[in-house]
């Protein structure tokens, strides 16, 4: 009871009736706001609220602002291990929050998820929500790393009103060790309308394969991910090198990430290109690229719930992935793909080599498409609905505004005060 009174007093100082509700999303870089969170930001704008994106400034700020999202920079935010920069970013966040005075601060990614929840609470933000995209330590990591990550996560989780967990394996772990008392399953989703084979323009597949110099009878394996070792770049290039180069072609979509300690260097990139790997860099025409491919591979060492693999499944591709958290949610071995141990180049080669059989590719690809069309499993609209429901649950008991669906669909409804007419 005393805690509820304190929370109500704190929140009443941050919001007054008649002011449009402000929802701020905090990430490390603007790419995450643009490519992972834009539907959640849009949902706020569509309901008459104000959406604010907070991250390091970058090339996608203009697109965010064109979509109606107000951007606030954290110049010190970085992907790399830099405790002093993180401390500066936390101070910068404090200043942004005291200026913006959002109703909701929604944090993402490991580092901003930790300091963001604490700073949000200290800045007296009424509602603090965190999405666990993937715990930075898994059961396979050393005990010391797990201990550090779980303790920090437990501290930060006590500063939030809702913990939305994308992966059921993470949720089970958080509950087992009582790390997060308010953790619930969020899941993950992609745009099933955009990632639909029927929506790809006729001729796009042939045009892209011609651009890559690929014949109709060759098997094109696509992967999407940043050029870092954690994405399994060395072993995947090794695996493809074990296959018949006249039969298989690897297409890698993704840009370099020089801020990461495990970034792939120019020499390795040149060597991969010399072995026939098509290095496309960052691209926005992912549905068309996937439609031009015959299979998808994800050799990552760590994932939360991989959107790239989900998008490939939605496009009807068989998926070969590492046997890790997240990938196990996308791939059912022997049904729509195969799972192989992390770092196992020989295993990757065997699994990919099996996709030379067109009948297997068709069967697994059809199963991938059916799995993705389960809207409770892969639909980003359902995810947006769960996020808005979390805001409503945190806001309702203390008389704050919340998104209220009109017809039950995730993207309908308006922002209104409790008891407001429809």
C-alpha positions, 0 to 999 in steps of 0.5 A: 500500500505504501509503495502504491502511494509513493508510485502514484505521487511520483507519477502525478509529478510527471504527467498532467491531464490534457498533455499527450502521453509521451513514450520514449524508447531507449536503445544503443543505436538508431538502427534498432529504433528504425529496424526493430522498434518502429512499429511500436513507435508508430503505434503511439503516434497513431493513437495521438501520443508522442513517440521519442527515440533515444540512442546514439545519433546515426544515419537513420535519424532522418527516417525516424523523424519523417515517420513522426518520431522525435529523436533525442541523441545520446552522443556517448552511447556505444556498442563497445565495452566502455564503462566511462562512456556508459556512465556519460550516456547515463548522465545524458539520459537523465537530462533527456528524461528531465526535459521530455518528462515521458509517461513511459520509458521503454528500454532495450538492449543489454547496456541501456536496459541496465542503466536505463531502468535505474536512471528512469526510476531515479528521474521519476519516470512514471512507467518504466518498461524493459524488453529482454531481447536476449539475456547477455549470458546463457546457461552455456556461459562461464559461471562468473559471467552468468553471476555478474549478468544475473545480479545486474539484471536482478537489480535493474529489474527492480526498477521497472514496472514490466519486464517483457521477455522475447524468448521463453527460455530466458523467461524460464531462467528469469523465473527459476532464479527469481531474477525478475519478479514481473517477467512475462512472455512477449515473443517476437514478430516480423511484418508478415505482409511485407515478408510474403512471397506473393508480394515480391514483384515478378522478375525480382528473383531473376534480376537479383540472381543475374546481378550476383552472377548465379545460375538457375540451377545453383543453390543460393544460401542467404544469411543476414547479419552484422559482420562480426565473429559472433554471427559465425562468419569464419565457420560459415565461410569455412562451411561453404568452402567445403561445398561444391562451388559450382553448386552452392553460393553464399550471399551475405547481407549486412554491414561492418560493425567496427565498434565491436571487438570481434568485427571482421577485418578487411583481409577476411572480407577480401578472402571471403569474396575471393572464395565466391561469397557475395558480400552485399553490405547493408540492404533494405530489399530483404524480402526480394533478396530472400525470394532470390535465395533457396535457403537461409543460414544463421551461424550465430553464437548468441541470439535472443529471438532472431528476426532474420531467421523469422523473416526467412521462414515467412518468405518460405525458405528452409532454415539452417541455424545453430542450436541456441536459444532463439533459433530453436523457436524458429527451426523445428529440426527435420520439419523446416530446417536443421540445427547444428552446434555452435562453431561446427563448420563441418556440421554446417556444411553437412546440413547445407549440403543436404539442401541440394535436394530440391524436394527437401527444400520445397518441403522444409520451405513450405513448413517454414511458411506455415510456421511463420503464418501462425500469427500468435508466433511470428506476427509483429502486430501481436507483439505491438498489442502485447506492448500496449497492453503492458503499458495499460496494465502499469498505467490503469490502476493509478489513473494514467492514460493508456492505449485502449483498443476499439475492436480488439486488434493490436493496432486499433484504438486511441490513447485516452484517459480512464473512462474516456468515451470511445 
